[in-house]
Amino acid sequence: MTIGTPAPNDPVETSAIRQGQSSRYVLAASILGSSLAFIDGSVVNVALPAIESGLQPGGANISWALTAYLIPLGALTLLGGAIGDHVGRRRSFILGIVAFVAASLICASAPTFSILIAGRALQGIAAALLMPNSLAMLGNAFQGDRRGSAIATWAAAGSLTGAIGPLVGGALVDSIGWRAIFLLNIPVGAVAVWLAVAFVNGAQDKDKVQELDWPGALTATAALALLTWSLTEAAKPDSSSTVIGISLVIVAALGGLFAFIERARGPRALVPPSIFATSAFTGLTLLTLFLYTALGGLITLLPFFLIRYADYSASMAGAALLPISLIIGTGSRLVANLSSRVTSRLLLSAGSVTVSIGFFLYSGIGNPISYWQDILPGTLLIAVGMALCVAPLTTAVMNSVDAAHLGAASGLNSATARVGGLIASALLAFVFIRQNSNDELIESFKIAAITAAVLCIAAAASAAILVRASDKSPNDGDTTPLQRPR
């Protein structure tokens, strides 16, 4: 036997094998758990017209079926990551899944739109707990190149489940009704909990974090809730401009208060100031906000538009989104390998520009609509551009902070993406309320597409200007936070 080669029964080798097997189950649990949030968002988008017809919320109010979920998800994801750092990521992950499934049952049985909104809000709270901790568990289970590969697999699987969601959800809406879509979460959640209990090591998955930042969390939640109400209310013809103006001033004041609280709390904050030690992280955060605001608007508006304007069934509208999820899912791992040879700044900038071109193509939509000429070309470009961005963005964010703040960093990035989707959903109230004629609806769709294209250009500029190779990662010494270790 060669000197230095572990014996067949070497404890070191056996431990490494067991650790590798356990890591695969951690990855599976993380994928299934986070898929609850991915699937639920995409399925509800397809079901919006059916919910509107069934519960009669009226005009722009239908957007609350989305925003009631996104407000707590966007505001509390930061707190959810910090809770995981404090009490244990596995424990927080499991609690989040159980709460999400319970909230799904409330949504499925909701007799009124108000009860549905309450259930959606509870889903958002639960998702804010499980989402950041699903990703933080990967940060504990994988290191170095394996971490980047695991994150790429996580992102790809999330995209693939997001692709299945609209198809299955659309079929359920057409055949059974919109209530059935929430029952999809029960078997997925059950398997995720079993994997987490059986295979995720909870003994060393938390860090010493002092008291949780409840003042920051409550201030952020109040600001986002009031901002959402203001944007939704502004879409109504009979809204008061004075009331809207006052509410926006209060939103700005709450935002300033949140910044003051976070600075005063220092390392105990939801958003520790040290996270923004490099301009790269600031650029990544801005890119995430701009890019996911545009994408969130598309995923919500396109199926609604196709059902209302082009008389698509829910299943057909769900299938229209399929290229996005499939290309992101299959392309993310390829891009993860490419990122070892191409800088993330280049990938993120090029991807954002590609997404922008796709949105500009939507603005030339014809009447009547041809899916193959008017929808598919733009959809393919958006999908390719997002595939270029997803893996480099997620890996860069995870590599830009120390191990003690993995939950906070993943929570901030996830929260930023959700806030982008929240803003898009609130702004879409201006589209939802303009259904008096097809001309109004198609004009609104074109304006939304051009707005999204401009946001993607801003995302590309954020990466090109602020993301620099000279920014160092706290995790890897002389390795930049935008490149996987070589």
N, C-alpha and C positions, 0 to 999 in steps of 0.2 A: 504493500500500500504506500502511495506517495506521502512523504512527510508533509504534514499540514492539511491533508485531506480529511475531513471529518469521517469518523467511523459510521457505519450504517445506523448504529443506535446512539450516536453522539447526541447528548441532550441539547447542544446548541443547534444542531441541524433539525432535530425533532421540534424544538421550540419555534424555529423559523418557519417550518412547514405549517405548523398549527397556526402561527400568526398570519401566514399568507391565506390559509383557508378562512380564518376568522374575518380577515379584511374583506374578502369577497362577499361574505354575508352582511358585513357592515354596509358595503356599497349597495347591496340589494335592498336592505332595509331603508337606507337613505333615499334610494330612487323611488321605492313604493310610497314612502311617507310624503315626500315632496310632490309626488304625482297627484296626490289628493288635491292640492291647491292648483296645480297645472290643469288637471282635467276639469275641475269645477268651474274655473274661469272660462275655459273655452266652450264647455257645454252650455252654460247659462247664456253666453253670447248668441248661440244658435237658437235657444229657447225664448229669447226676449219677445218676439212677436206673439208666441203662444201664451206667454205669461200675461202680456198686455191684453190679449183678447179674453183670457180667463178671469183675471182679477180686476180688470178695468181701473188701473191706477190713474189714468188720465194724462194725456200730453207728455210733457217733459218729465213727469214723475217716474216714468218707467226706468229712467236712468238710475234711480235709487236701488234697483235690483243689483246693480253693479257697484255703485259707490258705497252702499252700506257695508259691503264686503271689503272694499279697498281702503276705506278710511282707517279702521283699526289695523288692517294688515300693514298699511304704509306707516302709520304712526307708532305702532307697538312692536314692529319687528325688531327695532333696536333694543327695546326692553326684553323681548324674547331671547335675543342672543345673550344679553347680560345675565338673564335668569339662568340660562344654560351654563354660563361660565361660573355662576355662583352656586347653584344647587346640583349641577350635573346635567350634561347634554342628553344622555340617554333618558333620564327621568323626565326632563322637559319635553323631549321628543315624543315619548309615549303618552304623556298627559295631553299634549297637543293633538295627537291623533284621536284619542278617546273623545275629547271634547268636540273635535271636528265631526266625527261620526254622529254624536248626539245632536249637534246643531243641524246636520243634514236631515235627520229624522224630523226635526221641527219644520224645516223647509218643505219636506215632502208632504207633510200633513197640514200645512198652513191654510186656514179657512179664509183668511183675508190678506190683502197686500201688506198691511201693517205687521202681521205675524211673520210673513215671509221676510220682511226687512229685518225684523228682530233676529230671525234665524240666520240670515246672511251676515249680520253684524257679529253674531257669536262665532260663525265660521271664520270670519276675519281675525277675531281674537285668537282662536285656536291655531289658525295658519301662521300667525305672527310668532307663535311659540314653536311650532314644529319646523317651519321652513329654515330659519338660520341655524338651528341645531342639527338638522339633517346634513347641512354642508359642513358645519363645524366638526361633526363626528368623522367625516372624511379627513379633515385636517389632522385629527389625532391618529387615525388608522393608517395613513399613508404618508410617506416622506419623499422629498426630492422629486425625481422624474415620475415616480409612481403616483405621487399626489396629483401632478398635472394630468396624467393619463386617467386617473380616477375621476377627477373633476370633469374632464372631457366626456367620459362615459356617462357621468351623472347628467350633464347638460344634454347629451345626445338622447339618453333615455327619456328625459323630461320632454324633449321635443317630440319624440315618437309617441309617447302617451298623450301628448297634446294633440297629435294627429288623430289618434284613435277616438279621443273624446268627442269631437264634433260629429264624427261618423256614427258612433254608437248612440250618442245623445240625440242626433237628428232622427235616427231610426226610431228611438224610443218616443220622441215627441210626436212623430207621424203616426206611430202604431198604438201607443198606450196613452201618452199625454206628458206634459212637461214635468209633472211630479215625479215621474219615474227616474229622471236624470239624477236626482239626489240620492237615490238608493244605490247607485254605482259605487258610492264611497264605502259602503259597509264591508264587502269582501276585501277590497284593497286595503282598507285600514286594519282589518283583522290579521291579514298576513304580515303587514309591516310591524305590527305590535309583537307578533310571535317571533319574528326574526330579531327584533331589538332585544326582547327579553332573553332569548336563547343564546345569542351570539355576540352582542355588543358588550364590551367590558365597561362597566360603569364605575369601577373602582378608582380610575385615574382620569376621568374625563371632565374634571372641573378645576378651576383655578381660584385662588383666594381673591375674591372681589369684595370690597366693602359694601356698605349699604346700597341698595338699588336706587336708581335715579327716578323715583316716582314723580317728583315735581317736573322734571324734563319731559317724561312720558305724557303726563296729563296736559301739559302746555302744548306739546306737539299735536296731541289728539284734538284738543279744542281748536287749534289753528286750522288743521286740515278739515275738520268737520264744518267750521264756519266758512272756509274757502269754498268747499264743495257746495254748501247751501247757497252761497252768494252767486256762484257761476250758474247753478241750476235755476235759481230764482230769476237771474238776469235774462234767461231765455224766454220767460213768460211775457206776453204782450202787456199784461196789466201790472207788471212789477214796478216798484217805486225806485227810481234812480237814487233818491236821497238815502233810502234804507240800504240799498246795495253799496253805495259809497261809504256809508258809516261802517258797515260790516267789513268792508275791505280794509278800512283804516284800522279796525280792531284786529284783523288778521295780521297786518303789518306789525302792530304793537306786540301781539303774541309771538310773532317770529323774532322780534328783537328781544323779548323776555326770554325766549328759549335759548337764544345765543348767549345772553347774560348768564343764565343758569348753568349752561354747559361750561362756560369759561370759569365761573366761580367754583364749580365742582371739580374741575381739573381731571385727574385720572379716574375719578368716581363717576364721571358723566356718561350718559348714553353714547355720546360722540366725544371720546377723549381727544383733547387738542393734539396729542402726539400722533394721532392717526393722520393728520394733515401735515406731517413734517416735510413731505416732499410735494413739489408741484404736480408730480405724476398722479398722486392720489386725488388731488383736486380735479385734474383733467379727466380722470376715469369716472369720478362722480358726476361731473357735468355731462360727459358723454352718455352715461347711463340714463340720466334724466331726460336729455333731448331724444335719444334714440328710442327709449321705451315709451315716451309719450307718443311718439309717432306710431310705433308698433301697436300700442294699446288701442289707439284710435282705429287702426285698420282692422284688428281682430274683432272689435266690437261692431264697427260700422258696416263692413263688407257683407257679412251674412244678413244683417238687418236690411240693408239696401237691396240685396238680391231677392230676398223674400217679399219685401214690400213693393219694389219697383219692377222686378223682372218675373215675379210670380214663381220663384223657386220654392220647392218644398224644403223643409228643415234639413232633410238628409242631403239634398243637392247643395244647399248653402254650406253645410259642414264639409262636404267633399271639395268645395271651392277653395277652402283653406288648407287642404291636404298637402299641396306642394311645399308650403312654408315649413310645416313641421317635419316632413320627410327629408327635405334638403338640409335643414338645420341639424336634424338628428344624425344623418349619415355624413354630413360634411364636417361636423365639429371635431371628430376624432382625426380626420385628415388634416384639418387646420392645426390641431394640437401638435401633430408631428412636424408640420411646416414651420411652426413658430420657433423651433430650435434653430432654424436657419434664416428666418425673416423676422425683423423686429416687430414687436407688437404695435408700435406706433404706426408702422406702415400698414399692417393688417387692419387695425381699427379705423384708420383714416380711409383706406380704400373700401372697406366694407360699408362704412357710413355713406360714402359718396354713391356706391352702387345702390344702396337702399333708397337714397334720394332720387336717383334716376327712375327707379321703379315707381315711386309715388308720382313723379311728374308724368309718367305714361298714363296713370289713372286719370289725370286731369283732361285727357283727350277722349274720354269715353263717349261712345256714339249713342244714337237713339234710332232704332232699337239696339239693345246690348247684344254683342257677340262675345261669349265667354272666351273664345279662342283668340280673338283679336283685341278685345278691350280689357279683359281681366287677366288672362294667363301670362302675357309677357311681363307686365308689371309685377305680378305675383312672383314669378320666377326670379326676377332681379332682386326683389326684396328678400327672398329666401336665401339667395346666394350671398348677398351682402351681410345678412344676419349670421350666416354660417361662418363668415370670415371674422365676425366680432365676438361671438358668444364665448368660445373657449379661451382666447387670449385675454378677454376682459375679466372673466371669473378668476383665472389663474393669477393674473396680475394683482388683483385685489387681495387674494388670499396670501400672496407672497410679500405684500407690502407692509404687513404688521407682524408684531411678535406673537408667539404662541398664546400668551395670556389674553390677547384681544381678538382671537379668531372669531369668536361669536359676535363681538361688537362689529368687526369689519364686515363679515358676511351679512350681518343684520343691516348695516348701513347701506351696503350695495343693494341688497334685496329690497330694503325700504325705499331707496331712491327709485328703483324700477317700478315699485308699486305706486309710489307717489306720481310718477309719470303716467301710469295707467289711470290713476284716480283723476288727475287733471284732464286727461283726454276724455274720460267717461263723462265728467261734469260738463265739459265744453260741448259734447255731443248732444246735450239737451237742446242746443240750438238747431240740430238736425232733426231730432225726434219730434219736435213740436211743429216742424214744417212739413206736414204730410197732406196738405190740402190738395196738392196736385203733383203729378210726376215731374213737371218742370221745376217746381220748388225743390223737390227731393234730389234731383240730379244736379241742380246748381249747388246745393249744399254739399253734396258728395265731392264735387270738383274743388270747391273752396277748401274742404277738409284735406283733400289730397295735396294741394299746393302748400298748405300750411305744414303738413307733415314733411314734405320735401325740404322746406326751409329749415325745419328743426334738425333734419339729418345732416344738412350742410353745417349747422352749428356744432353738431356732434363731431363731425370730421375735423373742424377747426379746433375744437377742444383737445383732441388727440394730437394733432399736428403741432400745436403751439405749446401745450403744457406738459405733454408726456415726452420726457427726455431720457436718453440712455445714461445720463450721469447720475440720475436718482438711484440711490442705493436701497436695497431691501434689508430691513432689520433681521430678517430670517437667515439670509444667506451671505452675509459679509460682503464680499466684493461682487456678488451677483446682482444685477439690476432687477428691480421688481417686475420688469416687463419681459423678462426672458426666463425660460425654464433653465435650471442648472444644467451645465453641459458636461 
